[in-house]
Amino acid sequence: MLANAALRVGGACAVQGFRCAASQGLLPGVGARALSSASTNALLQNVKPPPLRLIAGVVAGATALYIARNSVLMTDAGITYVVQNNLTGSLEVYTEPGLYRRVPFFSSVTQYRHVLTVNLDGHSTVTTRFADTYVGHIPVTFRFKLPQHADAVRKLHREFRSEQNLEKSLLTRNAAGVTVVTATQYTGEEFFQGGLNQFKTQLADQLQNGIYLTERRQVEVEQTDLAPVGSDQSDDSGRRGEKLVKAKQLVWKTVPLYDKAGGLRRAENPLSQYGIDVTQVLIGDPQPEQNLDRLLMDKKRLVAERIKTVQEQETSKAQARTEQLKKEILRTKEVQDAQRQKELVVIANQREVEVAKQVAERETIEQRKLQDLAVIQKDKELAVAQAELNIQKANSAAAKYAAEAIAAKGKAEAEVLAAMYRAKAQNKDIFLAETQRDIAQTLYTNLRDFKVEMPQNVILGDGKAGKMPSNLDVITGYSALGLMEKALAQGRE
């Protein structure tokens, strides 16, 4: 049967190729309309079929390749594969990349990405209605992380059967529903006047952990705080200042309910039963409806005009207060200058008194110093006189002692001389002999180089008549002459 099928396929391909060639003009003289059924049959009779062995080999190879390809599953990272065995009805889950075996022809493979991104923007932007009945269009992007546990994946696959169905039936609808529910907890003004970040936080919290159980309640919503123009009131401390007037509005809102422990009461989260986590929530540029946009623009303009008016009023008041402060400062400065002049006069008088006191004290000190110097001088003179007296006394005592010493010395010398003379008188001959010996030695020393010629006549006398000189007197005279000549000779040299 496989061989006949292959033969039929080959013949059909040959005829189809011939027709294509004829239609494109590749066969000259043969057109597409010229081919009739008779010519077609003739061509088919002339075509020879390929050998049956070749056809059987090709078919067997293709079949083996197909079976081998469907017997092995190659998985990629970041994707969960669910392989369903149609023979046994079992589900095999593969979350890691690799090669896995499967039953060919009787198994199906379904893929689930580990992380899914749901974009609700453009035409699919979430349309929400706020508590004050205004409508807004919020573009939101969600990222969900699917479970990787085999049982959770099997449960997910049994209920949704494909990734597209999971995204459409569960993730997108649940995300849009939670976004709409969260928007009912805000007014349009709150949302578009700074409440976007808090809205995003609450949206992610309710999407991950379950939406809040709420009830409709009429609440007060504070509007923009403004100070009335021209208000000039005083605070508790008596200072002038501007008091802000808080405008409030009553609106119906869905308010979260709390349990006895103070925690938020939540509804069941449909994602938790499948183990799906919310990893990221991104909000684009929300667009308000025309009425809300017009209200916000009008309010912005009114607030700007109000602020401008208040600023101008405050500027005028500030200028008036500035002028008043300048006058007060000038008056205070004049008072301070007068007080300063008065203080300067008092300080000058006190300075003069202090100077006079210092001069008097200085003169008193100078007088006391002169007195002290006079006393010191007198004491010094007294000390000098006392010292001189002591010196005179000492000199007198020294002179007395010197005189006594001289007297004692003279007395002693006189006694020695008297004793010597007494000794000489007692030994007269010995004394004369020693004297002559000394004279002879002196003459010999002084008259050694002189030639003495004794005069023939020598007249000696001292004016006394009748007395002849002795030999000793003569020798002594000659000796004196010799000494005189020697002294003259030395003086010439």
Secondary structure as UniProt FT lines:
FT   HELIX           2..23
FT   TURN            24..25
FT   TURN            28..29
FT   TURN            32..34
FT   HELIX           37..46
FT   HELIX           52..71
FT   STRAND          72..75
FT   TURN            77..78
FT   STRAND          79..85
FT   TURN            86..88
FT   STRAND          91..94
FT   STRAND          98..101
FT   STRAND          107..113
FT   STRAND          115..120
FT   HELIX           122..124
FT   STRAND          126..129
FT   TURN            131..132
FT   STRAND          135..138
FT   STRAND          140..145
FT   HELIX           150..160
FT   HELIX           163..166
FT   HELIX           167..172
FT   HELIX           173..183
FT   TURN            184..185
FT   HELIX           188..192
FT   TURN            193..194
FT   HELIX           196..209
FT   STRAND          214..222
FT   TURN            229..230
FT   STRAND          233..234
FT   TURN            236..237
FT   STRAND          240..241
FT   STRAND          248..256
FT   TURN            260..261
FT   TURN            270..271
FT   HELIX           272..274
FT   STRAND          277..283
FT   STRAND          287..288
FT   HELIX           290..426
FT   HELIX           428..446
FT   TURN            465..466
FT   HELIX           471..492
//
